[in-house]
Amino acid sequence: MRAEQPRAGTLEPGAGAARAWHAHAVEALAAELGVDPARGLAPEEAAARLARSGPNRLPEPERRSLVRMLLAQFGDVMVLVLLAAALVAGVVGEPLDTIAIVAIVLLNAVLGFVQEFRAERAVAALRALAAPSAAARRGGAMVTLPAAELVPGDVVLLEAGCIVPADLRLADVQHLRVDESALTGESLPVEKHARPLSAQTMALGDRANMAFKGTVATYGRAEGLVVATGMRTELGQVARLLAETESTRTPLQQRLRRFAAQLAVLVLVLCALIFGIGLLHGEPPLLMLLTALSLAVAAMPEALPAVVTLALSLGARRMSARHALVRRLPAVETLGSVTYVCADKTGTLTQNRMELVELRRPPFDGEPGGEPGVELLRALALNSDAHFLADGELVGDPTETAVLRHVAARADLAGLCSAHPRLAELPFSSERARMSTLHAAAGGRPFLVVKGAPERVLAGCTHELLGGRPVALERAAAQAAARAMAAAGLRVLAYAQRTELPGPPEDLREDWEQELVLLGLVGLLDPPRAQAADAVEECRSAGIRVVMITGDHPATATAVARRLAIATPSGEALSGAELARLEEETLRARADELTVYARVAPEQKIRIVRALQARGEFVAMTGDGVNDAPALRQADIGIAMGRSGTEVAREAADLVLLDDDFATIVAAVREGRRIYDNVRKFIRYVLTGNSAEIWLLFLAPFVGLPLPLLPIHILWINLVTDGLPGLALAGEPAERDVMRRPPRPPGESVFAHGLGAHALVVGLLMGAVTLLVQGWSFHAGNPRWQTMTFTVLALAQLGHVLAVRSERESLLARGRAPNPALAATVVGTVLLQLATLYVPALNRIFMTLPLTAPELAACFGAAALVPLAVEVEKVLVRRGLLYRASPARR
């Protein structure tokens, strides 16, 4: 019989994920989908539906061409300013500067292009989760066909090990369990059934009669009706979210973008001003034009992108040694600005491996804990379908493998199993919520072992084992103990036995699960990682809030959060259902107080991240599943797990933790803060030097002095004193208090905490010292006055670079953290400067004259005043008299 035509609108694109399939009976859905589950779709009907609904695959995302991706790298303000500086350098006649600037711009463009190209592969990786084939019933026969050919209304068979090929409404379930961790974050395989659910709106993890595309069947078998395919599946919704979510600019990119725009305007105004003053002072117009253009080139810190790139590259190398792979270089610095870490629970804060963490034996009103008795240990070993392979690997349900690991550490597991072989069993099902196994005993009398949900097992118990003998069951105490363990977020199992059986093993029935003797309760949990608690505490000391966002059960999430001090003892989790009822404004207002979110959907993770970002926070998001990928992209920095994480999550992330250890994030935060400190040191250094040059050229005409420097002098100082020492600052070690500061406010300018004032005041001092040397030597009739002016300015900048290795620590104290590259660069630059004085060929190029020993000593002495003044400034800073730090954010 040919299937009926489905109702209009049922197979429309987008209908799948929007329908509450779980709330409908299978028979009603079969009628709506126009299919007889016993026969499946007719082949010709399936072909017609495939033509209408399209293939069951995630479509290839529309990608920008490689040319467009490359050209986009040149749209940044800093890049445009640098290209303008390159043009000016070419006009001045300095081709080396032009080549250097263009090379830096091209290097940054290539790096950005490569990182963006790799990031766009995230959606493509989602398609790899699609099952390559599926077993479906077509025309009354089971056929194997490509999963891409499945259509709504198909009847699909699932078995253990199968990847679910589409979204299915389960119809016939035989002990099916599905690992949904990649989609929902649920740490345990989910027990499935076929009954309709009453609630129209439910979290994915609670839809126990559904199987979703991309998840994995781990136990049992089932048949299901295909209700959604391709982009209409829940996995397709994740792909759509991922494609629609745009990456955000990093804090460093935002700060440097503002810095470049501000500096470009300031430099143009000052150069025009100096050009005009020079003309009014009677200087030749051509000389003043070349001087102004040279100053424009010198004032733009074209080495800044190279310094940033070098700093980030060195940080990435350090992070790789700490088991963190940086996929996007700016991500290293971004961690230094992070104010919130939104951490996924399973596999990130926890080990993603169930463990038996609590065991209670009668009497249950006593202290919890202790070792299992002989009878309980035997029951734990025997009532299990998990087993060890020949190579020692333990396979089976995560709960059962956790129990067997506990037994194997305390007893001869193989000996117990061989001494008490299984004779019969009543398998676990979601309806029964228990499992019973019948075993032979050494004396020949078989015994029954029962395990399951405490309420189901306790219902059949009349006694409890106390001191090796059965006594009357204290039911209330046992129930209270089970409730307390469940309230602590544990998965609780009760174990009982029966030694007096009503019949032979072949007659095993459910009514035998009565008159049981309770042996004990066990509690299982995916335990926190060993270093997670310390890492959370260190984040707190650094002013970073840690928030848990998981698809797991609220009680489980809360228990782990309390163990790690993420949540207070009285703190509770906000569930996805509760989150769905919150307005955006309410969520933003409450985001600062909430620390645990449970049973959340992928789009809700993005809501949480956006709510925090709307409050001005910089958010790091960790995750490992497909469901985490959109939020990883939305966050200011996405952190994926390298071992347990999916390829989708890794492709969407900026940073991959190769050891899946949350503690590695702390090391990354330290590295990010060090890098930003070093970028600030470079900006402080180079702006102060540029400020000194501007002050010098601006003030000289007002005190009746000729033009202090030639264009070649300005460009030389820019090349050797700005570039090389500045690059060496990228390798500066972290300061001692780097992890005891609050995060930098996201809107903070690079000029904050006195950087701008330092550049102006110390630049003025450097310019004034140089101007005094010029005036003294010029009025003394010394023909080498311009050479001395040139030398003092160069040496003063080198002394300044040593002083700015720290904003607070003295130069002597900072010496305990050596920077060999900087020391070598300073010595090398001094030698290059001396070469311009004493090498005849260079004298002709730089218009210099050799200085006498007293003159050279005077130049060194005058230059030494600058670092001395910076040390005085640091004393005032340490005493709180200058540049007070911004208050902690919380």
JOGI-V756193 format. One record per pair of residues at least 4 apart in sequence whose ideal C-beta (glycine too) atoms are under 7 Angstrom apart, sorted by the first residue. I is the first residue (numbers start at 1). GAP is how many residues later the second one is. Records with the same first field share a line. If there is no record, write none. Layout:
I->GAP + GAP
This chain:
1->35
2->40 + 43
3->31 + 32 + 33 + 38 + 39 + 42
4->30
5->29
6->4 + 5 + 26 + 27 + 28 + 147
7->25
9->6
10->5 + 22 + 23 + 142
11->4 + 38 + 41 + 42 + 141
13->219
14->4 + 218
15->4 + 217
16->151 + 211 + 212 + 216 + 217
17->211 + 215 + 216 + 217 + 219 + 220
19->208
20->180
21->8 + 148 + 189 + 206
22->175 + 180 + 185 + 187 + 188
23->173 + 174 + 175 + 177
24->4 + 5 + 172
25->171
26->4 + 143 + 145 + 168 + 199
27->4
28->4
29->4 + 140 + 196 + 198
30->5 + 7 + 195
33->119 + 120 + 192
34->119
35->5 + 6 + 118 + 120
37->118 + 134 + 188
39->98 + 100 + 101
40->96 + 97 + 98 + 99 + 100 + 114 + 115
41->4 + 5 + 97 + 112 + 113
42->4 + 97
43->4 + 95 + 96
44->4
45->4
46->4 + 92 + 105 + 108
47->4
48->4
49->4 + 102 + 103 + 104
50->5 + 99 + 101
53->98 + 99 + 176
54->176
55->93 + 175
56->91 + 92 + 93 + 94 + 110 + 173 + 174
57->70 + 73 + 91 + 173
58->68 + 69 + 72 + 172 + 173 + 178 + 181
59->172
61->62 + 182
63->57
64->4 + 5
66->4
67->4
68->4
69->44 + 47 + 48
70->39 + 43
73->36 + 39 + 40
74->5 + 35
76->181
77->4 + 180 + 183 + 184
78->4 + 178 + 179 + 182 + 227
79->4 + 26
80->4
81->4 + 179 + 183 + 219
82->4 + 19 + 22 + 23 + 218 + 220
83->4 + 22
84->4
85->4 + 16 + 212 + 215 + 217
86->4 + 12 + 15 + 16
87->4
88->4 + 205 + 208 + 209
89->5 + 8 + 9 + 12 + 208
90->5 + 8
91->202
92->198 + 201 + 202 + 205 + 619
94->4 + 621
95->4
96->4
97->4 + 200 + 618
98->4
99->4
100->4
101->4 + 201
102->4
103->4
104->4 + 198 + 201 + 202
105->4
106->4
107->4 + 202
108->4 + 197 + 201
109->4
110->4
111->4 + 198 + 218
112->4
113->4
114->4
115->4 + 212 + 213 + 214
116->4
118->209
119->128 + 209
121->4 + 530
122->120 + 507 + 526 + 529 + 530
123->116 + 119 + 120
125->522 + 523 + 526
126->113 + 500 + 522
128->519
129->85 + 106 + 497
130->17
131->16 + 32 + 33 + 34
132->14 + 15
133->11 + 12 + 13 + 14
134->11 + 13 + 16 + 22 + 31
135->7 + 9 + 21 + 22
136->7 + 9 + 14 + 18 + 19 + 20
137->5 + 18
138->5
142->15
145->4
147->18
150->4 + 6 + 15 + 16 + 76 + 79
151->75 + 78
152->74 + 75 + 76 + 77
153->72 + 73
154->72
155->68 + 70
156->9 + 10 + 12 + 67 + 68 + 70
157->66
158->4 + 6 + 18 + 53 + 59 + 63 + 64 + 66
159->58 + 62
160->57 + 58 + 59 + 60 + 61
161->56
162->55
163->51 + 53
164->4 + 14 + 47 + 48 + 49 + 50 + 51 + 53
165->48
166->47 + 60 + 62 + 63 + 67
167->43 + 45 + 46 + 60 + 61 + 66 + 67
168->42 + 43 + 56 + 57 + 58 + 59
169->40 + 41 + 55 + 56 + 58
170->22 + 24 + 39 + 40 + 41 + 52 + 54
171->23 + 52 + 53 + 54
172->22 + 50 + 51
173->19 + 20 + 21 + 49
174->46 + 47 + 48
175->44 + 45 + 252 + 253 + 254
176->16 + 41 + 43 + 44 + 45 + 46
177->12 + 13 + 14 + 15 + 41 + 42 + 43 + 220
178->11 + 12 + 14 + 33 + 37 + 38 + 39 + 40
179->10 + 36 + 37 + 39
180->4 + 6 + 10 + 25 + 32 + 35
181->4 + 5 + 6 + 165 + 444
182->32 + 33 + 443 + 444 + 464
183->21 + 29 + 31 + 32 + 51 + 52 + 442 + 443 + 444
184->20 + 21 + 367 + 443
185->159 + 161 + 365 + 366 + 367 + 440 + 442
186->4 + 19 + 365 + 366
187->159 + 165 + 339 + 365
188->210 + 211
189->29 + 30 + 208 + 209
190->15 + 18
191->17 + 239
192->16 + 17 + 19 + 30
193->15 + 16 + 237
194->15
195->14
196->13
197->5 + 10 + 12
202->4 + 5
203->373 + 374 + 396 + 398
204->8 + 30 + 397
205->346 + 394
206->393
211->4 + 13
212->21 + 22 + 23
213->20 + 21 + 22
214->21 + 412
219->178
228->4 + 5
229->4
230->6
231->5 + 8 + 9
232->4
234->4
235->4 + 391
236->4
237->4
238->4 + 364 + 388 + 389 + 391 + 392
239->4
240->4
241->4 + 361 + 362 + 365 + 389
242->387 + 388 + 391 + 410
245->361 + 385 + 388 + 389
247->386
248->388
249->4 + 5
250->80 + 83 + 84 + 386
251->4 + 83 + 86 + 367 + 495
252->4 + 56 + 78 + 81 + 424 + 427
253->4 + 77
254->4
255->4 + 494 + 495
256->4
257->4
258->4 + 491
259->4 + 491
260->4
261->4
262->4
263->4
264->4
265->4
266->4
267->4 + 29 + 32 + 33
268->4
269->4
270->4 + 424
271->4 + 21 + 24 + 25
272->4
273->4
274->4 + 18 + 21 + 423 + 424
275->4 + 13 + 14 + 17
276->4
277->4 + 421 + 424
278->5 + 10 + 13 + 423 + 429
279->4 + 6 + 9
281->420
283->4 + 5 + 424
284->4
285->4
286->4
287->4
288->4
289->4
290->4 + 421
291->4 + 406 + 416 + 420
292->4
293->4
294->4 + 417 + 420 + 421
295->4 + 398 + 399 + 402 + 419
296->4
297->418 + 421
298->392 + 395 + 416 + 417 + 419 + 420
299->391 + 395
301->385 + 421
303->4 + 419 + 420 + 423 + 424
304->4 + 378
305->4
306->4 + 421
307->4 + 372 + 375 + 419 + 420 + 422 + 423
308->4 + 371
309->4
310->4 + 417 + 420
311->4 + 364 + 367 + 368 + 419
312->4 + 17 + 18 + 20 + 21 + 363
313->4 + 16
314->4 + 416 + 417
315->4 + 17 + 356 + 360
316->4 + 10 + 13 + 16
317->4
318->4 + 353
319->5 + 7 + 13 + 349 + 352
320->4 + 5
322->342 + 345
323->334 + 335 + 336 + 338 + 341
324->331 + 333 + 334 + 340 + 344
325->317 + 331 + 333
326->5 + 6 + 329
327->326 + 327 + 328 + 329
328->326
330->4
331->4 + 306 + 323 + 324
332->336 + 339 + 340 + 343
333->339 + 342 + 343
334->4 + 302 + 303 + 338
335->285 + 302 + 333 + 334 + 337
336->333 + 336 + 337 + 339 + 340
337->281 + 406 + 407 + 409
338->206 + 280 + 282 + 298 + 299 + 331 + 405
339->205 + 206 + 278 + 279 + 404 + 550
340->204 + 205 + 207 + 272 + 277 + 279
341->198 + 203 + 205 + 279 + 281 + 324
342->205 + 207 + 266 + 267 + 277 + 278 + 279
343->5 + 6 + 203 + 204 + 205 + 279 + 319
344->4 + 205 + 206 + 278 + 279 + 280 + 284
345->4 + 5 + 203 + 205 + 207 + 212 + 215
346->4 + 6 + 180 + 204 + 206
347->5 + 277 + 294 + 297 + 313
348->274 + 276 + 293 + 312 + 314
349->179 + 180 + 183 + 199 + 211 + 215 + 313
350->176 + 177 + 178 + 179 + 210
351->175 + 176 + 178
352->174 + 292
353->173
354->44 + 45 + 48 + 170 + 172
355->47 + 169 + 170 + 172
356->46 + 47 + 50 + 166 + 168
357->133 + 166 + 167 + 168 + 170
358->10 + 11 + 127 + 132 + 165
359->11 + 13 + 161 + 163
360->4 + 8 + 121 + 160 + 161
361->9 + 12 + 15 + 159
362->102 + 103 + 104 + 156
363->103 + 111 + 114
364->110 + 113 + 114 + 117
365->109 + 112
372->4 + 5 + 8 + 148
373->4
374->4
375->4 + 90 + 122 + 144
376->4 + 119 + 143 + 144
377->4 + 30 + 33 + 34
378->4 + 38
379->4 + 70 + 116 + 118 + 140
380->23 + 26 + 27 + 115
381->26 + 30 + 32 + 35 + 36
382->34 + 35 + 38 + 55 + 57 + 67
383->52 + 54 + 66 + 68
384->16 + 19 + 20
385->11 + 12 + 15
386->8 + 9 + 10 + 11 + 14 + 15 + 18
387->8 + 9
388->4 + 6
389->4 + 6
394->7 + 10 + 11
396->4 + 5
397->4
398->4
399->4 + 92 + 125
400->4
401->4
402->4 + 122
403->4 + 119
404->4 + 9
405->4
407->4 + 6
408->5
411->5
412->4
413->4
414->4
415->4
416->4
419->23
420->19 + 20 + 21
421->18 + 19
422->15 + 16 + 17
423->15 + 16 + 17 + 23 + 82
424->14 + 81 + 82 + 84
425->11 + 12 + 13
426->9 + 10 + 82 + 84
427->8
428->4 + 6 + 7
433->19 + 20 + 23
434->16 + 17 + 18 + 19 + 22 + 23 + 79
435->16 + 17
436->12 + 13 + 14 + 77
437->12
438->8 + 10 + 67 + 70
439->7 + 8 + 10
440->6
441->4 + 5 + 6
445->54
446->55 + 59
447->50 + 51 + 52
448->49 + 50 + 53 + 64
449->48
450->7 + 46 + 63 + 66
451->42 + 43 + 44
452->4 + 5 + 41 + 42
453->4
454->4 + 28 + 38 + 40 + 67
455->4
457->4 + 37 + 39
458->17 + 20 + 21 + 36 + 60
460->53 + 54 + 56
461->12 + 35 + 55 + 56 + 57
462->11 + 53 + 54
463->7 + 8 + 9 + 10 + 54
464->7 + 9 + 10 + 14 + 53 + 54
465->5 + 52 + 53 + 54
466->5
470->47
473->5 + 45
474->4
475->4
476->4
477->4
478->4 + 40
479->4
480->4
481->4 + 40
482->4 + 10 + 12 + 39
483->4
484->4
485->5 + 7 + 36 + 38
486->4 + 6 + 69
487->68
488->71
489->36 + 66 + 67 + 69 + 70 + 71
490->33 + 34 + 35 + 69
491->32 + 33
492->29 + 31
493->29
494->24 + 27
495->24 + 25 + 27
496->20 + 21 + 22 + 23
497->19 + 20 + 22
498->14 + 17 + 18 + 19
501->11
502->10
503->4
508->4
525->34
528->4 + 5 + 32 + 35 + 36
529->132 + 133
531->4 + 130 + 132
532->4 + 32 + 130 + 131
533->4 + 31 + 32
534->4 + 129
535->4 + 127 + 128 + 130 + 131
536->4 + 10 + 28 + 29 + 30
537->4 + 28
538->4 + 128 + 201
539->5 + 7 + 127
540->4
541->198 + 199
542->127 + 197
543->199 + 200 + 345 + 346 + 347
544->125 + 199
546->20
547->48
548->9 + 13 + 18 + 47 + 48 + 49
549->48 + 51 + 56 + 59
550->7 + 48
551->48 + 49 + 76
552->4 + 5 + 46
553->4 + 45 + 46
554->4 + 19 + 21 + 44 + 45
555->4
556->4
557->4 + 16 + 39 + 41
558->4 + 9 + 14 + 15 + 38
559->4
560->4
561->5 + 6 + 34 + 35
562->5 + 7
566->29 + 30
567->4 + 28 + 29
571->24 + 25
573->23 + 24 + 25
574->4 + 5 + 20 + 22 + 23
575->4 + 23 + 24
576->4 + 23 + 24 + 25 + 28
579->18 + 21 + 25
582->4 + 5
583->4
584->4
585->4
586->4
587->4 + 20 + 24
588->23 + 26 + 27
590->4
591->20 + 21 + 24
592->23
597->11
600->4 + 5
602->25 + 28 + 29
603->4
604->4
605->4 + 23 + 26
606->4 + 24 + 25 + 28
607->4
608->4
609->4 + 10 + 12 + 22 + 25 + 26
610->4 + 24
612->5 + 7
613->4 + 6
616->130 + 131
618->18 + 128
619->16 + 17
620->15 + 16 + 17 + 19
621->10 + 11 + 14 + 17 + 18
622->17
623->5 + 8 + 9 + 17 + 26
624->4 + 16 + 17 + 20 + 21 + 22 + 25
625->21 + 24
626->20 + 22 + 23
628->4 + 21
629->4 + 19 + 20 + 23
630->4
631->4
632->6 + 8 + 17 + 20 + 21
633->5 + 19
637->17 + 18
638->14 + 15 + 16
639->14 + 16 + 18 + 26
640->5 + 9 + 10 + 13 + 16
641->4 + 16 + 19
642->8 + 14 + 15 + 16 + 18
643->17
644->16
645->4 + 5
647->4
648->4
649->4
650->6
655->13
657->4 + 7
659->5
664->4
665->4
666->4
667->4
668->4
669->4
670->4 + 64 + 68 + 69
671->4
672->4
673->4 + 65
674->4 + 60 + 64
675->4
676->4
677->4 + 58 + 61
678->4 + 51 + 52 + 54
679->4
680->4 + 70 + 75
681->4 + 48 + 51 + 123 + 124
682->4 + 44 + 47
683->4 + 67 + 72
684->4 + 71 + 74 + 75 + 120
685->4 + 41 + 44 + 115 + 116 + 119
686->4 + 36 + 40
687->4 + 72
688->4 + 70 + 71 + 74 + 75 + 78 + 112
689->4 + 32 + 33 + 108 + 111
690->4
691->4 + 68 + 69 + 72
692->4 + 71 + 74 + 75 + 78 + 101
693->4 + 21
694->4
695->4 + 68 + 69 + 72
696->4 + 12 + 71 + 74 + 75 + 97
697->11
699->4 + 68 + 72
700->5 + 7 + 8 + 71
703->72
705->69 + 70 + 73
708->66 + 81
709->4 + 5 + 80 + 81
710->137
711->4
712->4 + 134 + 135
713->4 + 77 + 133
714->4
715->4
716->4 + 130
717->4 + 76 + 77 + 80
718->4
719->4
720->4 + 109 + 112
721->4 + 73 + 76 + 77 + 108
722->4
723->4
724->4 + 101 + 105
725->4 + 73 + 76 + 97 + 100 + 101 + 104
728->91 + 93 + 94 + 97
729->93
731->88 + 90
732->73 + 87
733->84 + 86
734->4
735->71 + 74
737->4
742->146 + 147
743->146
744->4
745->141 + 144
748->4
750->5
751->4 + 5
753->130 + 132
754->4 + 128 + 129
755->4
756->4
757->4
758->4
759->4
760->4
761->4
762->4 + 104 + 107 + 108
763->4
764->4
765->4 + 101 + 104
766->4 + 30 + 34 + 100
767->4
768->4
769->4 + 23 + 27 + 93 + 96 + 97
770->4 + 19 + 22 + 23 + 26
771->4
772->4
773->4 + 15 + 16 + 19 + 89
774->4 + 11 + 15
775->4
776->4
777->5 + 7 + 8 + 11
778->7
783->66
784->4 + 65 + 67 + 71
785->4
786->4
787->4 + 50 + 61 + 62 + 64
788->4 + 63 + 67 + 71
789->4
790->4 + 58
791->4 + 42 + 46 + 60 + 68
792->4 + 67 + 70 + 71
793->4
794->4 + 39
795->4 + 38 + 64 + 65 + 68
796->4 + 67 + 70
797->4
798->28 + 31 + 32
799->4 + 64 + 65 + 67 + 68
800->4 + 66 + 67 + 70
801->25
802->9 + 24 + 65
803->8 + 64 + 67 + 68
804->66
805->9 + 14
806->8
807->70
808->66 + 69 + 70
809->4 + 5
810->4 + 61 + 64
811->4 + 56 + 60
819->4
820->4
821->4
822->4
823->4
824->4
825->4
826->4
827->4
828->4
829->4
830->4
831->4
834->4
835->4 + 7
836->6 + 10 + 12
837->11 + 13 + 14
838->12
839->4
841->4
842->4
843->5 + 6
851->4 + 5
852->4
853->4
854->4
855->4
856->4
857->4
858->4
859->4
860->4
864->4
865->4
866->4
867->4
868->4
869->4
870->4
871->4
872->4
873->4 + 9
874->4
875->4
876->5 + 6
877->5 + 6
880->4
